Structures are given as structure tokens and as C-alpha cells.
Amino acid sequence: MDLGKFIECTEHTGILGVKISQNGRDIGKHLWDDECRRNVYSASKSFTSAAVGIAVREGLVSLDEKLVEAFSKDLPGEVNEYLEQATVRDLLTMCLGQEEAQLMGAQRPLYQEEDWVKMCLGFPFTCQPGTKFVYNNVGPYLAGVLVQRRAGCDLVSYLMPRLFRPLGIHRPTWETDPLGYTFGAGGLFLTLSELHKLGLLYLQDGMWDGRQLVPGEWVAESLKAQVPTVHAEDYGYGYLFWGGPQGSFRADGKYLQLSIILRDKNAVISTVAECRNGKPLMDAIFQELYPQL
């Protein structure tokens, strides 16, 4: 693959690395900086989604379980009808029923509470779950906590034998909350190539070296528009994966940490970046790289 025009177009975007694979082969890679582990921000959510899918297969979690049952000891004094209706599935689609985003990066250092589970369930549930898309870290955080509680270990330890080690990823660093729960909504540190492996795994329907790491039906549901988003170009949102152009779905972290799954081309394009304006870089991916696939 000729990366010349892409490199030229993205010179001032803050991109740090790009990797492209198609039909099981690496066909392009360019680094603007060392390939070290970096915070992949909200791309972490897609790993939490994988953990939930594995936990569903193991019978630890059900998507139809009500939050009032899953978190029965963490509920506020008054439980309104919307919280009563919320399910585990609603944790994965950004349609939880809370209209104000919480646990975002600039908010987390400022909370006085240490028990974030109780704090999150105490935030107002103001609309019917499943009806309104609000990008909010509460859902994936609680989903990750539920897996940890049911499995009896932190999310990294849960995923080591089930996902990370089979993918050849050494134990990663992952942000934790004040009580030690892995923060499933963000704060996972990976290299470009490690992030890229998640896209490759999902392109292969959860199979890796002949082993079904993530259930195939879970991958299919995750990479499907479960709900519409609030964006003008609405491609839908799956289970902690964003829909995108050309039928793509992607793990997507702040400042353009991406692993884009292009099923129509049997390809994955991944980037790490410090990009404050994402549109030029995303445009370059689909205008300069995608047409070469």
C-alpha cells in the first residue's frame, strides 16, 4: 500500500502511528513516534464489551438482567421507574436513561465519593432506558464492574487468559477507580499493534489461531447498529463500538485512538494519535487508505 499521500495529508493532525491489515496480512504501517503503550481512552470500552460477551458465554452475566437486581446493594434510597427498567444491555448502548454524562476524564479526579458504583446509580435517571443516546461513561464502567464482581477478579486478570494472552498482549496497565475496580470506560494502555489486534479479532468473528475467544454471535451484535446516535452522520452505535462510513465499526478513543473494522474489504485500519481535530484524519483514512484496499 502506498502511504505517501496519507502521510502528506495527515502531517499536521497529530497522528503518531497507523497500521493496515487486509486478508490476514499486514500491508502498511508508518510510525511518527516510538510504538510505546499509550492511553487508548474510550477504545478501552470495546475491550470491556468483549469481556461482557465472554462473561455472557460463561453464564456470569445476562443482558436482560435488571440493574436493580445486578446492583441490589448499591441502589439509592429512592429508585424511580427508569432505574427500575434499566438492564445490563442498556449499559452497552449509551441509552442508559441518564441525560448528563458522568465519569468523564475531567470529572473523575474531582469526585469526593470513593464508591463510584453507588454514586453512579444515584445520578438521576431522567428518561426511559433504550430511548435516548447520551455518551456517558457510567454504562461501560458499571458493565465492567459487574463482570469483575461475578468473576471475582479485576478486569485485566479476567481478560488475561481469555483475551490478552491469546492475542500476545502482555499484562497491560488499566486505570482503576478509588476502590480498585478496573475502569472499563477508559484508561487502558496499549501499543498501536496491540490495539490493532482487537480489530483483527473482531474481523475474524472472535476467532484467533483456531480458538473462539469472543463468541461469534456477540461480535455480530456488537458490530451492528443497536441504537441511533445524535450525530448528523448517524451510522449507529453497537455494543461499545461506533458505526462509521462504508459499513465500518470501530473501537474509538479520544484524540483518534482507533481500530476500524472494514468487513467489506476484509481489512482493519488502526491509528494512535494526539489529534484535537479528528475530521481531517478520519477523512484521510477513508479518502486515501480505504480506496486502496
N, C-alpha and C positions, 0 to 999 in steps of 0.2 A: 504494500500500500504506500502511495506517495503522500507523505505528511507535510510536504513543503508549504502548500497553500494554507493548510490548517495552522501550522506553526506561525506563518506570517500573519494570519488573521487574528490570532489569539495572543500576539506579542504583549499587549498591554492589559490583558484580562486578569492576570494574577494566577494563571494556570501553573501548576507545579509538576504535573505528570499526566500522561494519557496512555492507555493500553487498549488494544483492539484484538479480539479473537473471533475467528469465524470457522465453522465446520471443524471444530476441535483443534485448530492451530492458532498460535499467536501470529498475527500478520502485521502488527505495528505497535511500536512503543517509543515514546520520547519523554525524557526527563529534563525539567528545567532546574531541578534541585535534587539533592540526595533522596533516595527512596527509603525514608525512615517512617516509623509509625507516627501517625498524626491523628488528632481527633477527627472522627468522621461525622460528628454531630448527629443529626437525625437519621443518617443512614444506619445508625445503631438500631433504629426501630425495626428495620427489616430483619435483623438478626433475632430480635425479640419475637417477631412474627413467626420465624422459623421455630423458635423454642416453644411457642404456643402450639404450633402444628404438631411437633413431636410429642408434646405433653398430651394433646388430644388423642394421638395414636396410642399412647401408653395408658390411657384411661384416667389420667390425673385431672383433666380439665374438660368441661363441656361448654361449647359456645352458647348453649341455651340456658346455662345456669344464671340465675339472678344474682346481681351484686349483693343484695341484702342477705343472700344465703352464703355466697362466697366470702363475704367480709362481715359476717354477722356480729363479730365482736368489736368492729371498728366504726359502727354507724353513729351518726349524730343523734341527739336526743329526740329530734323530730324528723321523721322520714316522710317526705312528700310522695305524691303519686308518681312523679317522674323518676325519682331514685328507685322506687319500688319496681318500676318497669324495666330498668336498665339491666342488660345482660352482658356476659363476657364478650359476645360478638360486638357490642357497641364500643368496647374498649379499643377495638382494632380498626374502626372505620371513621374516627373523628366525628362521630354523631352521638356523643355520649349524653347530651341533654344539658350540658353546661355551656353558657354563651360567652363566658370570659376565659381566655387562655390562662393557664397556670403552669407552674413548674418550668417556665421558660428560662433561658440561660441567665438573663439579668435578674430574674426574680429569686432564683434558688439560694444565692448567698444571703438574702435579706430576710428569709423566713425565721421567725423566732421559735416556731414549733419544731420539735425533733421527730415527732411521729407524723410522717407525711401521709401515711395511709389514712389515718383519721382526719387529718387536715383536708385531704383531697375529697373525701366523702362528705365533709362538712361544707365544701364550696357549694353555692346554690345550684340546684338542678332546676332550670327555668323553662325547659321545653321538653316535649316528648322525645325520648331517645330514638335514634334512627331517622329523624326528620330534618335535622339542620346540621350542616357541615361547619364545624369550628375547629381549626387546627389548634390542638391543645395537648400538652404533654401528659396530662393526667391519665388518659386512657392507656397508652403503652406502658407508662410507669406501673399502673395497677396490674396490668396484664403480666408484666414481668414479675411483680411481687407474688402474684397468685401462683405462677409456676414455681417460684422459689419455695414458697410455703408448702406446696403439695409435694415437691421433690425433696425437701429437707436440706437444700444446699443453695449457695448463691448461683446466679445465672451463668457465670463463667464456668464454675465447676460442673453444672448441669450440661453445658454445651461442649465441654472438652471431649468426652468420649463419643458424643453423639454427632458433633458437627466440626468443631475446631480441629481436633487431632486428625480425623479422617481427611480433612482438607489440607493438612500440612501446615496448620497455623499454630504456632507455639502459644502458650497461655498468654492472652492479651490483658492489658490493663483496661478496666472499665469503671467509670465513675460510680460511686455509691452514695446513698442517702445518709442522713445522720445516724440512723440505726444500723447501717451496714448492708442494707438491701442494694443489690445492683440496680442502677438507674436505667431501666430498659428503654427510656425515651431518648437517650443520648449519652455521649461521653465515652464511647468505645474507641480505642486507639488501634489503628491498623495501617499497614502499608498499602500502597496502590495495588500491588499484586494480590494481597490478602483480600481487600475489598472486591477486587475483580473476580475472585473465586466464588463469591456468593452469586454474582450474576451468572457465571458459568454453571453453577449447581442448579439454579432455577431454570436456565435454558434447557438443561437436561432433565427437567421434571423431577428434580430432587435426587437424581441418581449420581453416584460418584464412584468410579472404579468398581462397578458392578454391585454397589451397595445402595439401598434406598435410604438415604439419610433423612430426607424430609418426605412425607407422604405425597405421592403424585397428585392426589385429589386436592391436597392442601395448597400445593404450588398453583394448581389451576385456579382455585378460588382466590388466592392471594393476588394473582396477576389478571384479575378481572375487575371491571368497574362495578364495585359493590354499591357505591353511592356517588352522586354528582358532587363536584366541588363548587366553590364560589368564584372560581376564576373565569375570566372571559373566554379563554380557550379551555373548555372543560373536557378533559379526557377521562375523568373519573378517578376514583381512589379505591384501591383494593384493600387487602389486609396489611396495612402499614407499608404499602407500595404505591407510588404515584403513577397514574397513566400519563402517556405522552404521545408525541407525533408518531405516525406510522404504526400504530398499534403497540407501541413500546410500553413497557412498565419499568420502573426504576427504584432502586434504593437511592434516597436523596438527602444529603446533609447540607447544612448551611455552608455558604461560600463555595458551593459546587463540588461537594464530595459525592460522586455519582457512580452507580453501576447500572448501566442501561441495557435492558434485555430486549433484543430485537429478534423476535421469533420469526418474522417474515424473511429475515436474512440469515437465520441461524447464527447470530453474532451477538457479542457483548462489547460495549464500549464503556470504559471506566475512566474517571478522572479524579485527581485530588487537586485542590486549588485554594487560593486565598482571594476569592473573587467577590467583590462587593456588588457588582452589577452582572447578574447571571445571563442576561439575554444574549449579549454578543458571543459568549462562549457556547451556550446552547444552540444558537443559530449556526455557529461554525461546525458543531458536531453534525447537525442534520443537513447542512449545505455542502460541507467539504469532505466529511468522512462517510456519511451514510450512502451517498451516491456511488462510492467506490466499492461498496460491498456487493 
